[in-house]
């Protein structure tokens, strides 16, 4: 063995440096002899040379037991072994590489590679976890078929593909390492079947711990609906004889699309009316669909390198959003998607963590599983569909599936298919993948001599490493209404592709402009729109998104004026809001969204963008005052409206009933401000489902009830997922001055386990995301709490620690005192001995 050289795991990786591997792998044979402390992994890799150079395999936390080529052990000078790589020198053109590695799954607290959760063996290999299992070319462009044998004294042994005999699995479809999966343990299955459009019967299994099988019905139903939808809308059928889902308690992500064996965080599988909320049911539906849809957009066709991550994630998010819109209604789904985009991705774009949808470099790829890659990536797909049209989009997708099945692809491969079917040049559109930041579109309109003119200008702000950006192609959907609210020009799309442009329309009178219908592009629209126009749109716009957006704009203007000028909340706004809330012809879910005010973080970002330093305490106080003003304005109808929304019969998670419960909960929040919690206590005691119980529980916490938390815990301490809700709610609904104190106390609770990502996120996320005023407490207690726990968790689970650190990314928007407090915490973390995951995030935030 040659002298080992240090690993280069902290090197910056650049898109421009991509090159195919010198030696690739076409087939992988794996044999696992499972043991918590000493699992042996025997690997046989069928290798072939494709260009000159050494073969450099990845491997971390592995003990070498043996190493051979074609059955002959390698001499010491034939290879170099480091902590992160195994390099083969002068390898032949075709050979069988045989390795035996020893690993300790029970000691693996990073939850990457092969690890244990509650006595069960499971894996998580995306993005680079396979290298913790055995030595391999751990990159997405190396696609191989797999045969897996699992040896263990356990009743259930699962891997990818089809089971050929007990514990032996064959996956005929080439896949990269990140899609490998193994599960072994004492599990029980809920089973069903699905017949594909080509007549093949597929066995469906959802595997859970004994006792949880009664909560898998909705996930199974969502899976079957997803399979049918993908056949109908995209023409994609499933391609194996079995599809397995496994619920795992300790999981860093929401779920993982491993070929034929999806591994899920338990919270996105297990649901019953007694333990899960409507939000939980909707998330299960969407995430089951998302992971299933990856079978084609991610598995059968994967990404060439991790810079192309949006090619599978952005595309699949768009597909799951389409599915959820069909299941739950276009308008409410679109509003929810945009709320998520603005809350997570716009915030990311506006700070030090801004990066393009296709990044150009990274140190740790796990840090780029971001809202930009996922949510903005989905918006880019939506814009592409708008620009080429629905028919050309469908044809382009079919061409992509046919042309690139079994390949690892790039954004260029994807766009080329749509250029071919549509005849459009998409080279300018591709800037959406390479330019970071949220475009700002300035709109000014005028009316004179029978001509209505819309003047438009676009700008793209500087972001880390990028300045002087080129104009983008921005599809702007718009319609026109007259002063009575009647639509006089239906929706059309204007493509803004230059820095400035205009639209002119001949009309008899000035219309009311409904711009950016359906949120047709992920931009910030800067326009001076009168209250009169917004009130017309709120009352009459035929586009539900813009109807909601008009109400949102009215609310935000009032809140901002109250924060900066001390202005009162006027009756015109309150009357208009009251009319929407009482509009029985509107979807109750839409009415609930209309009643919800802009978030504290949204208001802080809006103030910052306007050059005003946001005060978290003032935002919190003003927002509460606005809610009270709405409650007082609706006082006479709050209870009658809630009574009218009661749904007879047993609980059903369908969208219609869920919408009624959402509106009822919104009304209860306002009623609590008036009665101090009397109605909420009655609702809590009467609740027969977790949706209603959590709505009343959080209202009582807001009202300062000192007994309800103990009562809730006594009822639900046996259920780990319900207790996650209990932990989070107490922090999120604590008074801002006590939020950090409450969070700290909960970390000393006997059931707080920081090694479980769900429980850690419940407490820490309950503070950072759920209680902004508490997190930004002037004494810095929230900042100290977060930094302390990030350093503690980083030692065992760097991936989760790095993701949670993004709570600090907006630090430059606040006052000098808060900036100094946050900078001190960031600098302390930068000086500490941290993982590359956390170090990269901290250094990027410090700039």
Secondary structure, DSSP 4 states (H G I P E B T S, - for coil): -PPP----TTSPEEGGG----SEEEEEEEEEEE--SS-EEEEEEEEEEESSSS-EEEE--S-EEEEEEETTEEPPGGGEEE-SSEEEESS--SEEEEEEEEEE-GGG-TT--EEEEETTEEEEE-TTTTGGGTS-B--STT--EEEEEEEE-SSSEEEESSEEEETTEEEEEEEE-GGG--EEEESEEEEEEEEE-TTS-EEEEEEEEETT-GGG-HHHHHHHHHHHHHHHHHH-----SSEEEEEEESS-SSSEE--TTEEEEEGGGT---TTT--HHHHHHHHHHHHHHHHTTTBTTTBEESSGGGHHHHHHHHHHHHHHHHHHHH-HHHHHHHHHHHIIIIIIHHHTSTT---SS-SEES-GGGG-SHIIIIIHHHHHHHHHHHH-HHHHHHHHHHHHHHHTT-EE-HHHHHHHHHHHH----TTTTHHHH--S--EEEEEEEEETTEEEEEEEEE---BTTB-SPPPP-EEEEEEEE-TTS-EEEEEEEEEE-SSEEEEEEE-SS--EEEESGGG-SS-EEEE---HHHHHHHHHH-SSHHHHHHHHHHHHHHHHHHHHHH-PPPPHHHHHHHHHHHT-TTS-HHHHHHHHSPPPHHHHHHHHHHTT----HHHHHHHHHHHHHHHHHHTTTTHHHHHHHTPPPSS---SHHHHHHHHHHHHHHHHHHHHHTTHHHHHHHHH--SHHHHHHHHHHHHHTT-SSHHHHHHHHHTT-HHHHHHHHHHHHHTS-GGGHHHHHHHHHTSTT--TTSHHHHIIIIIHHHTT-HHHHT-TTSHHHHHHHHHHHHHHTT-HHHHHHHGGGGTTGGGS-HHHHHHHHHHHHHHHHS---HHHHHHHHHHH-
